Amino acid sequence: MVSRTNTVEAVKAEQPRVQSLRDEHKRLTRERLISAAVQLFTEHGYRSTSVGEIARAAGTTATTFYRYFTSKADIARLLQDRINVEVKKHLDALDEIKRPTRQAVRAWIEQYGQMWHHVHVLCNAYWEATAADPKLAAEVVPVTYRLTESMELLRSLPEGKARDRLQSRLVLMYLLMDRLFYLVNIQGRDATATKMLDEFVEILWSSLFSSAG
């Protein structure tokens, strides 16, 4: 006969495993919702995708969706986070250029363009989300400022007007490059696109590095 004490101990021992399974189920459900949303945003656009459609594509319900997210905008912010992980890697690479010549800057921009091409479906969905949601739109510039704060280009300068001005240029660079590669992606790498890239290299180099020669 099993004692009550042994039964209680067995239940206690089982609780961590049950909790672990519940946590894993929650994580997988959340990931399914995110994946479904990204797929639908890519195929149909942010505005045209409803919460109900996201839930159905993830094999669950709108009620479950709202257990994890308050709105579609929460997923748009996750898209921004994923994009910014890649952007941060390339901003770090810009910091690591030992001799910031025009050629080095051009090579860096080409690498950035390759990254953008890889994540552009996320970029397109995110920008559509900002157009549909004023709160998301209001977050774009502050988030971009935070993204540049740790750059050595800034940290090497004392706090003040010069540093603030350089950070503003870096933020503008980030925002303009997204639109630049959007246009290049649409029209292809023709003579006009090449000319735009050449001019942007000159703008970027003279704005950030010309004093370094």
C-alpha positions in Angstrom: 0.0 0.0 0.0 1.4 3.4 -1.0 1.6 5.9 1.8 0.1 9.4 1.6 3.7 10.8 2.2 5.0 8.9 -0.8 2.1 10.1 -3.0 2.7 13.7 -2.0 6.5 13.4 -2.7 5.7 11.8 -6.1 3.4 14.7 -7.0 6.0 17.3 -6.0 8.7 15.5 -8.0 6.4 15.6 -11.1 5.5 19.3 -10.8 8.8 20.6 -12.4 8.4 18.3 -15.4 4.8 19.3 -15.9 5.7 23.0 -15.6 8.5 22.5 -18.1 6.1 21.0 -20.6 3.7 23.8 -20.1 6.4 26.4 -20.6 7.6 24.6 -23.8 4.0 24.5 -25.1 3.6 28.2 -24.5 6.9 29.0 -26.2 6.0 26.9 -29.3 2.5 28.4 -29.5 4.1 31.9 -29.4 6.6 31.0 -32.1 3.8 29.6 -34.3 1.9 32.8 -34.0 4.9 34.9 -34.9 5.9 32.7 -37.8 2.3 32.7 -39.1 2.1 36.5 -38.8 5.4 37.1 -40.6 4.2 34.8 -43.4 0.9 36.5 -43.8 2.4 40.0 -43.5 4.8 39.0 -46.3 2.1 37.5 -48.6 -0.8 39.9 -48.0 0.6 42.9 -46.2 0.3 44.1 -42.6 -3.0 46.0 -43.0 -4.8 43.2 -44.8 -3.9 40.6 -42.2 -6.2 40.1 -39.3 -5.6 38.6 -35.9 -8.1 35.9 -36.7 -6.1 35.0 -39.8 -2.9 34.8 -37.9 -4.5 32.6 -35.3 -6.0 30.2 -37.9 -2.7 30.0 -39.7 -1.0 29.1 -36.4 -3.6 26.4 -35.7 -5.1 28.2 -32.7 -7.7 30.9 -31.9 -7.8 34.7 -31.6 -8.4 34.3 -27.8 -5.1 32.5 -27.6 -3.4 35.2 -29.7 -4.4 37.8 -27.2 -2.9 35.7 -24.4 0.5 36.4 -25.9 0.1 39.7 -27.7 -2.0 42.8 -27.2 -2.2 43.5 -31.0 -0.5 43.0 -34.3 1.8 45.9 -33.4 3.5 43.7 -30.8 4.6 41.4 -33.6 5.7 44.3 -35.7 8.0 45.3 -32.8 9.4 41.8 -32.9 10.1 42.3 -36.6 12.0 45.5 -35.8 14.0 43.6 -33.1 15.0 40.9 -35.6 16.0 43.5 -38.2 18.0 45.5 -35.7 20.0 42.5 -34.7 21.3 42.3 -38.3 21.7 46.1 -38.5 23.7 46.2 -35.3 26.2 43.6 -36.7 26.8 45.9 -39.7 27.1 49.0 -37.6 29.7 47.2 -35.5 31.5 46.4 -38.8 31.4 50.1 -39.7 33.1 50.8 -36.4 35.8 48.3 -37.2 37.0 49.9 -40.4 40.6 50.7 -39.7 41.2 53.0 -42.6 37.8 54.7 -43.6 38.6 55.3 -47.2 35.9 55.8 -49.8 36.6 52.3 -51.1 36.2 50.8 -47.6 32.9 52.6 -47.1 31.7 51.4 -50.5 32.6 47.8 -49.6 30.7 48.2 -46.3 27.6 49.6 -48.1 27.6 46.6 -50.5 27.7 44.2 -47.5 24.9 46.2 -45.9 22.9 45.9 -49.1 23.4 42.1 -49.1 22.0 42.0 -45.5 19.1 44.2 -46.5 18.2 42.0 -49.4 18.2 39.0 -46.9 15.7 40.7 -44.5 13.8 43.1 -46.8 10.5 41.2 -46.5 10.7 41.9 -42.8 11.6 45.5 -43.5 8.6 45.9 -45.9 6.2 44.4 -43.4 7.6 46.6 -40.6 7.3 49.9 -42.6 3.8 49.0 -43.6 3.0 48.5 -39.9 4.4 51.9 -39.0 2.2 53.5 -41.7 -0.8 51.8 -40.2 0.0 52.4 -36.5 1.0 56.0 -35.3 2.4 54.6 -32.1 4.8 52.3 -34.0 5.7 55.2 -36.3 6.6 57.4 -33.3 9.0 54.7 -32.1 11.1 54.5 -35.2 13.5 57.4 -34.6 14.0 56.8 -30.8 14.7 53.1 -31.4 17.2 54.0 -34.1 19.0 56.5 -31.8 19.3 53.7 -29.2 20.7 51.4 -31.9 23.6 53.8 -32.6 24.4 54.7 -29.0 27.1 52.1 -28.5 29.0 52.8 -31.7 32.7 53.6 -31.1 32.4 56.5 -33.6 30.2 58.2 -31.0 31.9 57.0 -27.9 35.2 58.4 -29.1 33.8 61.9 -28.9 33.0 63.8 -25.7 29.4 64.5 -25.0 28.2 67.7 -26.7 27.1 69.2 -30.0 29.7 67.4 -32.1 28.6 64.0 -30.8 24.9 64.8 -31.1 25.4 65.9 -34.6 27.3 62.7 -35.6 24.6 60.6 -34.0 21.9 62.4 -36.0 23.9 61.6 -39.2 24.2 58.0 -38.3 20.4 57.8 -37.7 19.8 59.5 -41.0 22.2 57.1 -42.7 20.3 54.1 -41.3 16.9 55.4 -42.4 18.1 56.5 -45.9 19.9 53.3 -46.6 16.8 51.3 -46.1 15.0 53.5 -48.7 18.0 53.4 -51.0 18.2 49.6 -51.1 14.4 49.5 -51.5 14.7 51.5 -54.7 17.7 49.4 -55.9 15.8 46.2 -55.2 12.8 47.5 -57.3 14.7 48.7 -60.4 17.7 46.4 -60.3 21.4 47.3 -60.3 21.3 49.5 -63.4 23.4 52.6 -64.2 21.0 54.9 -62.2 21.2 52.7 -59.1 25.0 52.5 -59.4 25.2 56.2 -59.6 22.9 56.6 -56.5 25.1 54.2 -54.6 28.3 56.1 -55.6 26.8 59.4 -54.5 25.6 57.9 -51.2 29.2 56.6 -50.6 30.4 60.1 -51.0 27.8 61.5 -48.7 28.5 58.9 -46.0 32.2 59.2 -46.2 32.3 63.0 -46.1 29.7 63.1 -43.3 31.3 60.6 -41.0 35.0 60.2 -42.0 36.3 63.0 -44.1 38.2 64.5 -41.1 40.0 61.2 -40.8 41.3 61.5 -44.4 
